[in-house]
Amino acid sequence: MSSQPRRAAPPAHSAGVHAGRLLLRGGSVYAPSMPGATALLVVDGEIAWVGEEEGARSHLDIADDVVQLEGRLVTPGFVDAHVHLAQTGFALQSLDLAPAPTLTDALSRLEAFAETISVGSVLFAHGWDETHWPEGRAPRRDEVDRAVGGAVAYVARVDSHSAVVSSALIALRPEITGIDGWTSDGRVERDAHHAAREVTHGLRSEADRAAAIRRALRHAASRGITSVHEVNAPHISPFSDFATIRALQATDPLPEVVPYWGALFDGSSPQDFLFGYAGDLTVDGAIGSRTAALQGPYCDANTSGHLYLDRDQVRDHVVACTQAGKQAGFHVIGDRAMHEVMAGFRSAAEIVGAPSLVAGRHRLEHAEMLDAEAIAVLAALGIVASVQPAFDAAWGAPGQLYELRLGSERAAPMNPFASLRAAGVGLAFGSDSPVTPLDPWGGVRAAVFLHEESERLSVRDAFAAHTRGGHHARRCDTGGLLTSGAPATYAVWDTGSAVGSGSAPTPAGELPDLHPDDALPCCVQSVVRGRPVFTAEPMSVAKGAR
């Protein structure tokens, strides 16, 4: 949407909110407190009014600019509650192996990609999943070496908890071969994987990292995401990324970033800018890499995964964060890991009191294997479940990854979204990008059409988890609504029911039903506090139309 306001506006990169009076009319505005809304008025970066067309006409005289929505949908901006910004930005420019139908094809793609990079550059690829390949196995180091022609290569599995690295990368840090998690075929997981990642960090400049973070945030904005939770950790990205993010936000119009650092906190010298010591503070790993900690062995391997933190460490971390006024949180997937985390939280409640934990609004990332007892603890202690519906869409169907790794009895009850909501547990949806794409409508649809039908959410509840739920997860209960007095943070969507589309329109003020056969809404514009951070196409704008 282009606009030429009558009054002088601040530069696009300046801090604060956008000045001016903007009226959007002739569309569908999703505001549950105002059913049937078709218009809204923004004044100096804040929503001043939401209502129907008759009310919109009464605001024409005060508007500096009037946007004709032509049937488009306006919603609160999405929040992605679990993102790795630098990794997402790098992934957007690296080789995605997810579409490869076979291991042989993946290696061919790797070879072709290697021919496009300059001599001395590092080759990054991601997204492979051996469970989708007829060969049924991961690439080997010798195969990667042949494909990349001696280049330094890091080829990550889709869950980002393991990778295959080239001999040239190992040559830069030979001690990796003696670290826990190394295998001679070049696959790295656990500590060896962290060490390999550290090598790649050293091969990227600060300018490279800044460009990747900017790229990721702009991509998020193009998907209607106006806020992301950056869940960084020592084994994922350097702490200095936070300073880079702040510098970018001081100069560029970008989505809001909520920073979390996944490291144990001892209670001393908390970083004021951090919302918490949470996010990818790993209690265990991932199911795909067989590193999630289970009560019993995996069905397809002689291992029960790996536990990285115990209940005493969980307890001490939660107590220290609660007393410092910071959120605590953990990456937890397997049922054994969840059992350990719940024991730690119960012990923490005995020390600081349950009301203090509820006020702290701590959070768990992924939380896929929850039984009724764990759900009750989350509800009683006010713990937010930061979850990824796209995981179920990718791996939850019968015969897919979860069932292959765990068997149907353990896989079926995973991701119990409806049970969590019924118990009063706060839900916040995210992508874990680049593990799954930044695709919020896809995430909403995945929750609405979850493989376990009894755990499905309504469109409204799933949308709320991807908007208000993300704000709730960062201890803000006023975000994610289009209502008078709220920040003008919203997205405009082409739903296929705009004027001239030929599709049956969605009733004003309602969300699309997101049927799997229908195209998902397409973002036209994303706005943060009145300032556009993404615009796909111009819309009809008039100056104070009468």
C-alpha positions in Angstrom: 0.0 0.0 0.0 1.5 3.3 -1.0 0.5 6.5 0.8 1.4 10.2 0.5 0.2 11.8 3.7 -0.5 15.5 3.9 1.6 16.1 7.0 5.3 15.3 7.1 5.8 11.8 8.3 8.9 10.5 10.1 11.4 8.5 8.1 10.6 4.9 7.6 13.5 3.8 9.8 12.9 6.1 12.7 11.9 4.8 16.1 8.5 5.2 17.6 5.1 5.0 15.8 3.9 6.3 12.5 2.2 9.7 12.7 -1.0 10.4 10.7 -4.6 9.4 10.4 -5.4 6.4 8.2 -8.8 5.0 7.5 -9.1 1.5 6.1 -12.6 0.6 4.8 -14.5 -1.8 2.5 -13.0 -5.0 3.8 -13.4 -7.5 6.6 -11.8 -6.7 10.0 -11.3 -9.6 12.4 -12.1 -8.0 15.7 -14.2 -10.4 17.9 -15.3 -7.5 20.1 -16.9 -5.9 17.0 -18.6 -8.6 14.9 -19.1 -7.7 11.3 -16.5 -5.0 11.2 -15.5 -3.7 7.8 -13.2 -0.8 8.6 -10.8 0.7 11.1 -9.2 4.0 11.9 -5.5 4.4 12.8 -4.3 7.6 14.5 -0.6 8.1 15.2 0.2 4.4 15.2 -2.8 3.4 17.4 -6.2 2.0 16.6 -8.7 4.7 17.3 -11.9 3.0 16.0 -13.2 -0.3 14.6 -16.6 -0.7 13.1 -18.9 -1.0 10.0 -19.2 1.1 6.9 -21.7 3.6 8.3 -19.2 4.5 11.0 -16.4 4.7 8.5 -18.2 7.4 6.5 -18.3 9.5 9.6 -14.5 9.4 9.9 -13.8 10.4 6.3 -13.4 14.1 7.2 -10.6 13.5 9.7 -8.6 11.0 7.7 -5.4 12.0 6.0 -5.5 8.9 3.8 -8.2 6.4 3.0 -7.4 2.8 1.9 -10.1 0.9 -0.1 -9.6 -2.7 1.1 -11.8 -4.1 -1.7 -12.9 -7.1 0.3 -9.5 -7.9 1.8 -9.2 -9.3 5.4 -7.4 -7.3 8.2 -6.3 -9.3 11.2 -3.9 -8.7 14.1 -0.3 -9.5 13.0 0.9 -13.0 13.7 3.4 -13.8 16.4 5.9 -16.6 15.8 6.9 -17.7 19.3 9.9 -19.8 18.3 12.3 -18.6 15.6 16.1 -18.8 15.0 16.7 -15.6 13.0 20.2 -16.0 11.8 19.7 -19.7 10.9 16.5 -18.8 9.0 18.3 -16.1 7.1 21.1 -18.3 6.1 18.7 -21.1 5.2 16.9 -18.8 2.8 20.1 -18.5 0.8 21.3 -22.1 1.2 20.3 -25.4 -0.3 17.0 -26.8 0.9 17.1 -30.6 0.6 13.5 -31.1 1.8 12.2 -31.6 -1.7 14.7 -34.3 -2.6 12.7 -37.5 -3.1 15.8 -39.8 -2.6 19.2 -39.8 -1.1 20.7 -40.1 -4.6 18.7 -37.0 -5.7 19.8 -35.1 -2.6 23.5 -35.8 -3.4 22.9 -34.7 -7.0 21.4 -31.4 -5.8 24.3 -31.0 -3.4 26.8 -31.4 -6.3 24.9 -28.9 -8.5 24.8 -26.4 -5.7 28.5 -26.8 -5.0 29.2 -25.7 -8.6 27.4 -22.4 -8.0 29.4 -21.2 -5.0 32.7 -19.5 -5.2 36.0 -21.1 -4.4 36.7 -20.9 -0.7 33.0 -20.3 0.2 31.3 -22.5 2.8 28.5 -24.8 1.5 25.4 -24.9 3.7 22.5 -27.2 3.1 19.6 -28.2 5.3 16.3 -30.0 5.5 17.1 -33.7 4.6 15.0 -36.3 6.2 16.1 -39.9 5.6 12.6 -41.3 6.7 11.2 -40.0 3.4 13.9 -41.6 1.2 13.7 -45.2 -0.1 17.4 -45.6 0.9 16.3 -45.1 4.5 19.6 -43.6 5.7 21.5 -40.4 6.1 24.2 -39.2 3.7 27.7 -40.3 4.5 30.8 -38.1 4.8 32.4 -39.7 1.8 29.3 -39.1 -0.3 29.2 -35.5 0.8 32.9 -35.1 0.0 32.4 -36.4 -3.5 29.4 -34.1 -4.1 31.0 -30.9 -2.8 34.4 -31.4 -4.3 36.5 -30.8 -1.2 34.5 -27.8 0.0 33.8 -27.0 3.7 30.2 -28.3 4.0 27.7 -28.4 6.8 24.5 -30.4 5.8 21.9 -30.2 8.5 19.0 -32.7 9.1 15.6 -31.2 9.0 15.3 -31.0 12.9 18.6 -29.2 13.2 19.7 -31.6 15.9 22.2 -33.4 13.8 24.1 -32.9 10.5 26.6 -34.5 8.2 29.8 -32.5 7.7 32.6 -32.7 5.1 36.2 -33.8 5.7 37.2 -30.2 4.9 35.2 -28.9 7.8 36.7 -31.6 10.2 40.1 -30.5 9.0 39.4 -27.0 10.5 38.8 -28.6 13.9 40.1 -32.2 14.1 39.2 -32.6 17.7 35.5 -32.9 16.7 36.3 -36.6 16.0 36.9 -37.1 19.7 33.8 -35.4 20.9 30.6 -37.1 22.1 28.2 -37.4 19.3 30.7 -37.9 16.5 30.5 -40.9 14.1 33.0 -41.9 11.5 30.6 -41.5 8.7 30.6 -37.8 9.3 27.3 -37.5 11.2 27.4 -35.2 14.2 24.9 -34.8 17.0 25.0 -33.6 20.6 28.3 -32.0 21.6 30.0 -32.9 18.3 27.2 -31.1 16.5 27.6 -28.0 18.7 31.3 -28.0 17.9 30.7 -28.3 14.2 28.3 -25.3 14.4 31.0 -23.3 16.2 33.2 -23.9 13.2 30.5 -22.5 10.8 30.1 -19.5 13.1 33.7 -18.7 12.7 33.4 -18.8 8.9 30.7 -16.1 8.8 31.4 -12.4 9.3 29.3 -10.0 11.4 28.1 -8.5 8.1 27.0 -12.0 7.0 25.1 -12.5 10.2 23.4 -9.1 10.0 22.3 -9.7 6.4 20.9 -13.1 7.4 18.9 -11.6 10.3 17.6 -8.8 8.2 16.6 -11.3 5.5 14.8 -13.5 8.0 12.8 -10.6 9.5 11.8 -9.2 6.1 10.7 -12.7 5.2 8.7 -12.9 8.4 7.0 -9.6 7.6 6.1 -10.9 4.1 4.2 -13.7 5.9 2.1 -11.3 8.1 4.3 -11.9 11.1 4.7 -8.7 13.1 6.5 -10.2 16.1 9.0 -13.1 16.6 10.5 -14.6 19.6 14.2 -15.1 19.0 15.1 -18.2 21.0 18.9 -18.2 20.8 21.3 -20.3 22.8 25.1 -20.9 23.0 24.9 -23.9 20.8 22.9 -22.2 18.2 24.2 -18.6 17.6 26.5 -16.1 19.2 25.1 -13.9 22.0 26.3 -10.9 19.9 23.3 -11.6 17.5 21.1 -9.7 20.0 23.1 -6.5 19.6 22.9 -7.0 15.8 19.1 -7.3 16.0 18.9 -4.1 18.1 21.0 -2.2 15.6 18.9 -3.4 12.7 15.7 -2.4 14.4 17.1 1.1 15.0 17.5 1.6 11.3 15.1 -0.7 9.4 11.3 -1.1 9.5 11.1 -4.7 10.8 8.9 -6.9 13.0 9.3 -6.7 16.7 11.8 -9.2 18.2 11.4 -10.7 21.7 14.8 -12.0 22.9 15.4 -15.1 24.9 18.8 -16.7 25.8 18.8 -20.5 26.3 21.4 -20.8 29.1 21.2 -21.8 32.7 20.9 -18.7 35.0 22.5 -18.6 38.4 20.7 -15.5 39.6 23.6 -13.1 39.2 23.7 -10.1 36.8 20.7 -10.7 34.6 20.7 -9.0 31.2 17.9 -6.4 31.4 17.0 -6.6 27.7 16.3 -10.3 27.8 12.8 -11.4 28.5 14.1 -14.6 29.9 16.7 -17.4 30.1 14.5 -19.7 28.1 13.9 -21.0 24.6 16.3 -23.6 23.4 17.8 -24.4 26.8 17.8 -28.1 25.9 16.6 -30.8 28.3 16.8 -33.3 25.5 17.0 -33.4 21.7 14.7 -34.3 18.8 12.7 -37.3 17.8 14.0 -37.4 14.2 17.7 -37.5 15.4 16.7 -39.9 18.2 18.1 -37.6 20.8 14.7 -36.8 22.5 14.8 -38.5 25.9 12.2 -41.2 26.2 11.0 -43.5 29.0 11.6 -46.5 26.7 13.8 -47.2 23.7 13.0 -46.0 20.2 11.3 -48.5 18.0 13.9 -48.3 15.3 17.1 -48.0 17.3 18.7 -49.3 20.5 18.6 -46.0 22.3 16.3 -44.0 24.5 17.7 -40.6 23.6 19.7 -38.3 25.7 18.9 -36.2 28.8 21.0 -33.0 29.0 19.6 -31.5 32.2 18.2 -33.1 35.4 15.4 -32.1 37.7 17.8 -30.3 40.1 19.2 -28.1 37.4 15.7 -27.4 36.2 14.6 -26.5 39.8 17.6 -24.2 40.4 17.1 -22.4 37.0 13.4 -21.8 37.6 14.0 -20.5 41.1 16.8 -18.2 40.0 14.7 -16.8 37.1 11.6 -16.4 39.2 13.5 -14.5 41.9 15.1 -12.2 39.3 11.8 -11.5 37.5 12.8 -13.3 34.3 11.0 -16.0 32.5 12.5 -19.5 32.6 12.0 -22.1 29.9 13.3 -25.2 28.3 13.3 -27.2 25.1 11.6 -30.4 26.0 10.2 -33.1 23.7 10.5 -36.7 25.0 8.3 -38.1 27.8 11.3 -38.8 30.0 12.5 -35.2 29.6 9.0 -33.9 30.4 8.9 -36.0 33.5 12.2 -34.5 34.6 11.1 -31.0 33.9 7.8 -31.4 35.8 9.7 -32.7 38.8 12.0 -29.7 38.7 9.1 -27.3 38.5 7.3 -29.0 41.4 10.4 -28.7 43.5 10.8 -25.0 42.5 7.2 -24.4 43.6 8.1 -25.7 47.1 10.8 -23.1 47.3 9.3 -19.9 45.9 5.6 -20.9 46.0 3.2 -21.7 43.3 1.8 -18.1 43.0 5.3 -16.9 42.2 5.7 -19.4 39.4 2.3 -18.5 38.0 3.3 -14.8 38.0 6.6 -15.7 36.3 4.7 -17.2 33.4 7.5 -19.6 32.5 7.4 -21.6 29.2 8.2 -24.9 27.6 9.2 -25.2 23.9 7.8 -28.0 21.8 6.3 -30.0 24.8 5.0 -32.7 22.4 4.8 -35.7 24.8 2.5 -34.7 27.6 0.4 -36.9 29.7 -2.6 -35.8 31.9 -0.3 -35.3 34.9 2.0 -33.0 33.0 -0.8 -31.0 31.6 -2.2 -30.5 35.1 1.2 -29.2 36.3 1.4 -26.8 33.5 -2.1 -25.5 34.2 -1.5 -25.2 38.0 1.8 -23.4 37.6 0.9 -21.1 34.7 3.4 -22.5 32.4 3.0 -21.6 28.7 3.2 -24.3 26.0 5.1 -22.9 23.1 4.3 -25.4 20.4 4.7 -26.0 16.6 1.6 -27.4 14.8 3.6 -27.8 11.7 5.5 -30.6 13.3 2.3 -32.7 13.4 1.6 -31.7 9.7 5.1 -32.8 8.7 5.6 -35.9 10.9 2.4 -36.8 12.7 0.4 -38.8 10.1 0.2 -42.6 10.4 3.3 -44.1 8.9 5.4 -40.9 9.2 8.4 -40.1 11.3 6.8 -40.1 14.8 5.2 -43.5 14.3 8.4 -44.9 12.8 10.5 -43.7 15.7 8.0 -44.3 18.5 5.3 -46.7 17.4 1.7 -45.8 17.1 0.9 -46.1 20.8 3.3 -43.4 21.8 2.9 -41.3 18.6 -0.9 -41.0 18.6 -1.3 -38.8 21.7 1.4 -36.3 20.8 0.7 -32.6 20.6 -2.5 -32.6 22.7 -3.6 -29.1 21.8 -7.3 -29.4 22.7 -6.5 -31.0 26.0 -4.0 -28.2 26.9 -6.5 -25.5 26.0 -9.3 -27.3 28.0 -7.0 -27.4 31.0 -6.4 -23.6 30.8 -2.8 -23.9 29.6 -1.6 -20.9 27.6 -0.8 -21.9 24.0 1.6 -20.0 21.8 2.3 -21.2 18.2 5.5 -20.9 16.4 7.5 -22.5 13.6 11.0 -23.3 15.0 12.1 -21.8 11.7 14.2 -23.0 9.8 13.0 -26.4 11.0 9.6 -25.7 9.5 8.9 -22.6 7.3 7.6 -19.2 8.5 4.0 -20.0 7.6 1.5 -18.9 10.2 -1.7 -19.6 8.3 -0.2 -23.1 7.6 0.4 -23.5 11.4 -3.2 -22.5 12.2 -4.5 -25.0 9.6 -2.2 -27.7 11.0 -3.8 -27.3 14.4 -7.3 -27.2 13.0 -6.7 -30.4 11.0 -4.4 -32.2 13.5 -4.0 -35.9 12.8 -5.5 -36.8 16.2 -9.0 -35.5 15.6 -9.9 -35.3 19.3 -7.1 -32.8 19.8 -8.0 -30.4 17.0 -8.7 -26.7 17.7 -11.2 -24.4 16.1 -10.0 -21.9 13.6 -10.6 -19.1 16.1 -8.7 -20.9 18.9 -5.8 -21.8 16.7 -5.6 -18.2 15.3 -5.7 -16.9 18.9 -2.7 -19.1 19.8 -0.7 -17.7 16.9 -1.6 -14.1 17.8 -2.7 -13.3 21.3 -1.0 -16.5 22.5 2.4 -15.2 21.5 1.9 -12.0 23.3 0.7 -13.9 26.4 3.9 -16.0 26.2 6.0 -13.0 26.6 3.9 -11.7 29.6 1.9 -9.2 27.6 -1.9 -9.5 27.8 -2.8 -6.5 25.7 -1.4 -7.6 22.3 -3.0 -9.4 19.4 -6.3 -7.6 19.3 -7.7 -5.0 16.9 -9.5 -2.7 19.3 -9.6 0.9 20.2 -6.5 2.0 22.1 -4.4 -1.0 20.9 -1.2 -0.5 18.8 -1.9 -0.5 15.1 -0.1 -3.8 14.5 -1.9 -5.7 11.8 -1.8 -7.6 8.5 -3.9 -7.2 5.4 -4.7 -10.4 3.5 -6.0 -11.4 0.1 -8.2 -14.4 0.9 -9.4 -15.1 -2.6 -12.7 -13.4 -1.7 -11.6 -9.9 -2.7 -13.4 -8.0 -5.4 -13.1 -9.7 -8.7 -11.8 -13.0 -7.4 -14.9 -15.0 -8.2 -14.8 -16.8 -4.8 -17.5 -16.8 -2.3 -16.6 -14.1 0.3 -15.9 -14.9 3.9 -18.5 -13.1 6.1 -17.3 -9.7 7.4 -15.3 -10.0 10.6 -14.8 -13.8 10.2 -11.7 -15.9 9.6 -11.5 -18.2 6.6 -12.2 -21.9 7.3 -8.8 -23.0 6.0 -10.0 -26.2 4.3 -7.0 -28.1 3.1 -8.2 -27.8 -0.5 -8.3 -24.0 -0.4 -5.4 -21.7 -0.9 -4.2 -20.0 2.3 -4.5 -16.2 2.6 -1.7 -14.2 0.9 -0.2 -11.3 2.8 -0.6 -7.9 1.1 0.8 -5.7 3.9 2.2 -6.0 7.4 2.1 -3.0 9.8 3.8 -2.6 13.2 2.6 0.3 15.3 1.3 2.1 12.2 4.4 1.7 10.1 4.4 -0.7 7.2 7.2 -3.3 7.4 6.1 -5.2 4.3 4.0 -4.2 1.3 3.4 -6.6 -1.6 1.2 -4.5 -3.8 -0.4 -1.0 -3.8 -4.0 -0.7 -2.8 -6.3 2.1 -3.7 -5.4 5.1 -1.5 -7.3 8.4 -1.6 -6.5 11.7 0.2 -9.2 12.4 2.7 -11.9 11.0 0.4 -15.3 12.5 1.1 
